[in-house]
């Protein structure tokens, strides 16, 4: 099963040449970041076979389903079918399999659920709605003769959700439970008489407060809340037997594991200052797996991920050392073999099979066909900076190229990467995107600002009411820390981020003069319009990040970067998908218009057919080449072989 990952060997110069940072020739192209990549999104055992989904940038960004057979990769879902659901717009759990090896998937183009016998044609299981894509399904799982799923229905501007059973024979869809704005993790009890699920309502987000509910299928409207509240986040219930479940809760300040009985008794399996869970952005997520011997395979996070087997009887953990792997996600298990999605500073992201007995780890499918020679890959270094009366965690990647070094007395430019969410989390990673910059002499610092996950609820809650303040201060603390230590040129600091990270980019540029420039990928720029136009899942998110309306209307206006362009004094690059339902194009367009009025040099790149996160090869290449050219023009270097981006400048 061990599939070799090809490492490309590049010709190296015998001597190291001194050349200005940012202008180093590099063999890593923007096309390499995408054309050789197929990010793996999930994995499971189907009988004795391993199946997974992967993004295909070279196939219009569709999600393909593949399997590992006879030492090779075999497609199951042929083009142009696209296993992707729009529930919550972020999707998740878009496919599953029957016991006899049929694929069940949600098709992106119409959001209906289909059944496919490999080699045959997909057969629809759900009816065609009156309005295209108005009924959506996610978190699919086969139970007996049904597919259990979360259903989302859009009707004349209103959105409702329930948990449903879809007949595998195509005989219809029946509702099982409803009663809240959002539902996740539907789980039927072993005897089939009860259902457990996670529920929450606006304005909570699932990492703020959820409830574990259990009901009899004979009377699903009379549920019992076993765990959770508006200030306690509960996730991933799994039945132990007909009377008890496991679940994850952050009632201690960290997402830990508990056993919960139907009578309401709650027992911690262990108490650790570590997160055994993460924010629920995608339905169908899993942070532990119940093994055949009753033990739990777990992932816990304190900065980086650790895989371990938990014995619920004794509360002991047996850590599994995975050399170089710092990020771990769980797939399914079969006997002593488990599937994990992992990656690290020297391990490319992909799907692996781990034998729990021998602890042998084998690659099933890498997210990249090839990666650059290790000499061109930066070493991610975990660093902690001092922010305003608080610590700020980050990962720093110094410029690295075996053939070049900077000029005497010159310090390198750095780009601060600001993740989205804003609850996301970053760990040291073998990320070809970072190598794209560092191999040219541009450093990267990836920031886990306050609000990030992976450090407990208190760290996550630093951003409550402080979005646009704490995230900006922490990112500035990271780059200033590098500059103060003589590692970065204080006059050549850039900032880039997407979605919520794009908000931080624009907020930082309009409220400080630390950065020479910034790039915002589909970032939020204005809050009143954003709240009115964004999708249902995040429509009340700003209540917690800024404050509720109408009480916080003044904060909405004073924090919004588009209202603070008077404080902007540096160029900005805006990149936006025109089909984005999460951060609509109006956000970037209003910020662009404000820059035109002030005469700020900028570029606005709008991409047809792209949504929230660019999926097409040509878009990804254009975006990254444009970003690199932009940095060079502003920070005084010329990256060789990169087309020059045309900036708008005021007429003289």
C-alpha positions, -999 to +999 in steps of 0.1 A: +000+000+000+030+023+004+028+047-025+059+067-032+056+105-033+078+119-061+103+146-051+114+168-080+151+173-082+162+207-094+196+217-107+215+236-081+243+261-086+276+251-071+281+284-054+257+304-033+249+337-050+241+369-032+209+384-046+183+408-033+156+391-012+124+386-032+143+384-065+157+349-061+150+326-091+128+297-079+118+264-096+084+265-078+057+280-100+022+290-092+010+263-115+030+238-094+008+247-064-023+236-082-017+214-112+002+188-092-022+190-063-054+173-054-062+180-018-076+150+000-108+158+019-118+125+035-114+088+037-132+057+048-132+019+045-158+004+022-155-033+029-118-039+024-113-010+001-101+025+010-122+053-005-117+091-003-126+124-018-103+149-034-104+183-049-095+185-086-083+220-096-076+208-132-112+196-135-130+228-128-125+224-091-149+194-087-147+170-058-140+134-071-144+102-052-116+076-056-105+042-042-073+024-038-073-009-057-045-032-067-018-007-058-033+022-077-059+050-076-092+042-094-119+068-098-154+060-086-173+092-094-166+101-131-164+137-144-183+160-145-201+148-113-191+167-082-196+154-047-201+186-028-230+199-007-240+235+000-255+230+034-242+259+055-224+268+023-193+250+038-208+216+033-194+184+047-204+148+047-213+149+010-208+112+004-210+078+020-213+042+008-237+013+012-227-021+026-226-036-009-202-009-022-226+016-039-217+053-036-243+077-022-234+114-028-248+149-030-243+164-065-232+200-064-250+211-096-285+204-083-279+194-046-299+162-050-287+129-035-278+101-059-268+064-057-241+051-080-231+015-085-194+018-096-194+016-134-230+026-137-249+058-139-261+078-109-297+074-099-314+102-079-328+093-044-343+127-036-369+146-056-362+175-078-372+207-060-393+234-076-364+258-073-330+244-083-307+237-054-332+249-029-331+216-009-297+204+002-284+174+021-252+169+041-236+146+067-248+115+048-246+081+066-262+048+056-283+031+084-301+000+072-322+008+042-320+046+047-295+074+043-296+096+074-288+132+065-291+169+076-315+186+052-315+224+045-345+240+028-346+274+012-380+289+006-386+326-003-357+339+018-363+316+048-341+287+057-351+257+078-333+224+086-342+190+099-327+155+101-342+131+075-342+095+063-337+091+026-349+057+013-321+039-005-346+025-030-358+060-040-391+057-022-390+092-006-377+113+022-392+115+057-384+139+084-371+125+117-364+155+140-363+193+137-369+221+163-338+243+160-321+266+136-292+241+131-287+204+136-256+181+132-243+147+141-275+126+138-269+093+155-294+064+158-291+042+189-280+006+184-315-007+189-329+019+165-354+034+189-337+067+198-319+094+179-292+117+193-281+149+177-265+183+183-286+214+180-281+252+183-299+284+175-291+319+163-271+338+174-248+310+187-222+294+165-215+258+172-182+265+190-200+290+213-230+269+225-248+237+215-270+211+230-268+173+229-304+162+225-319+127+226-354+117+216-375+086+210-381+081+173-417+074+183-420+109+198-392+130+183-406+164+194-402+154+231-364+155+233-342+156+264-311+179+266-283+158+281-254+182+278-247+217+266-260+253+268-255+286+251-221+288+268-210+252+264-200+237+230-209+200+227-200+179+196-198+144+181-221+122+202-215+085+196-236+057+212-218+034+236-250+013+241-287+019+241-285+039+274-253+060+271-231+080+247-197+096+244-196+133+235-171+162+234-177+192+256-157+223+264-174+228+298-140+227+315-125+254+292-111+227+268-129+203+245-126+171+265-144+137+262-173+126+284-197+097+288-233+107+292-262+085+303-298+089+293-306+095+329-284+127+327-253+115+346-221+129+331-186+114+336-154+129+323-132+103+306-102+123+315-094+160+322-067+176+302-058+212+291-060+201+255-087+203+228-101+169+217-122+188+191-122+218+168-148+244+155-175+227+135-173+245+101-180+214+080-206+188+089-195+153+093-163+162+111-148+136+135-122+140+163-124+105+178-131+070+165-146+042+186-124+011+179-134-025+177-120-032+212-140-003+228-111+021+231-111+055+214-087+068+188-084+105+196-068+137+183-059+164+209-045+198+201-023+222+220-007+241+192-001+209+172-021+176+171-013+144+189-029+111+180-035+087+209-056+057+220-078+065+250-089+037+273-122+049+287-121+023+315-089+036+330-088+071+315-052+065+302-038+078+269-013+059+248+003+085+225+011+074+189+043+091+176+039+102+140+073+116+130+068+151+114+030+150+115+016+181+132-020+181+119-042+150+121-078+143+110-096+110+114-111+087+088-126+053+094-111+021+108-111-016+098-096-040+124-063-026+136-060-003+106-072+033+108-072+061+082-059+095+091-056+127+071-023+142+082+006+165+073+034+184+089+065+205+084+082+178+063+052+156+055+029+166+027-008+166+035-026+134+025-044+103+035-025+076+054-032+041+068-019+034+103-016+000+118-023+004+155-005-028+164+028-022+146+024+016+145+034+015+108+022+045+088+017+041+050+008+067+025-025+060+006-029+093-013-008+124-011-024+158-017+004+165-042+018+143-070+052+158-063+067+183-039+098+205-043+132+193-034+135+195+004+163+221+000+136+246-012+112+239+017+113+262+047+115+248+082+084+259+101+094+271+136+068+276+164+073+309+180+055+329+207+054+367+206+044+391+233+012+410+224-006+436+245-005+417+279-009+384+262+011+357+243+006+353+206+014+320+189+027+317+153+048+296+129+077+314+112+092+303+079+125+319+070+136+325+033+153+293+020+169+286-013+201+264-017+215+286-044+209+321-031+213+343-001+204+379+006+227+409+001+250+420+029+231+441+054+198+434+038+168+420+058+141+400+041+106+411+034+079+390+053+043+382+047+020+376+076-006+350+067-039+355+086-061+325+087-099+326+082-127+316+106-116+335+125-116+303+146-092+284+124-059+271+135-025+266+118+004+243+127+038+238+111+031+225+075+049+214+044+030+240+024+041+245-012+025+279-011+049+290+017+078+276-003+066+296-033+074+327-013+104+316+009+123+301-021+122+336-036+136+352-005+103+363+012+097+351+047+063+339+060+048+341+094+015+322+100-003+337+129-027+320+154-041+353+167-065+355+197-097+338+186-079+308+170-087+273+181-063+248+195-055+266+227-087+262+247-119+283+250-103+312+268-079+318+239-108+314+215-129+339+234-103+366+232-120+377+200-155+380+215-166+416+209-130+424+197-129+414+161-108+439+142-089+447+174-073+416+190-067+399+156-050+430+143-029+436+174-017+400+175-007+400+139+012+432+143+029+417+174+041+388+153+057+409+125+071+434+149+086+406+170+104+394+139+116+428+130+127+436+166+148+404+165+165+414+133+148+387+112+126+409+090+128+442+073+104+465+092+098+486+061+088+455+040+061+438+059+030+426+041-002+409+053-025+385+035-056+366+044-089+352+032-125+356+044-123+365+081-085+368+075-092+393+047-111+414+073-081+414+095-059+424+065-081+454+057-086+463+094-048+463+099-041+484+069-066+510+077-057+513+114-019+511+115+011+520+094+030+488+102+025+471+068+038+482+034+009+465+016-017+438+019-037+412-001-073+404+008-089+373-006-127+376-004-124+396+028-151+413+048-149+451+045-182+464+057-205+449+084-240+462+079-242+450+043-224+418+051-249+409+078-277+416+053-262+397+024-244+367+039-258+333+042-279+320+071-252+300+089-231+331+096-259+357+095-257+362+133-219+354+137-211+391+141-233+392+172-205+375+191-175+390+172-187+426+175-221+428+192-258+424+184-278+448+163-291+474+168-272+480+201-238+477+185-245+497+153-218+523+162-192+496+166-202+481+132-195+514+116-163+523+134-147+489+130-156+484+093-124+489+072-144+505+044-153+534+068-116+538+078-100+542+044-089+577+055-063+559+076-051+538+046-018+549+031-005+518+013-015+497-018-040+469-015-048+439-037-084+426-036-092+391-050-128+380-052-150+352-065-181+366-082-203+337-071-194+340-034-225+336-012-206+340+020-186+372+014-204+387-016-185+407-042-201+439-029-176+438+000-146+441-022-163+465-046-172+490-019-136+489-006-123+493-041-145+523-047-133+539-014-097+535-025-104+551-059-119+581-041-088+585-019-064+577-048-048+546-032-029+524-057-046+490-059-058+461-080-092+444-079-092+409-094-127+394-098-131+358-110-162+345-127-175+311-116-155+312-083-170+311-049-156+313-014-122+298-019-108+295-055-110+260-069-101+263-106-065+259-117-064+291-139-078+312-110-053+299-085-024+305-108-034+340-117-041+349-081-008+338-067+013+353-096-006+385-092+000+385-054+037+380-059+040+407-085+021+430-063+045+425-034+075+431-057+062+463-070+054+477-036+084+464-017+111+470-043+120+437-059+114+419-092+104+382-090+118+367-122+094+351-146+063+365-130+038+386-151+035+421-139+002+430-123-013+462-135-021+485-105-047+512-107-031+545-098-046+580-097-041+602-128-014+628-124 
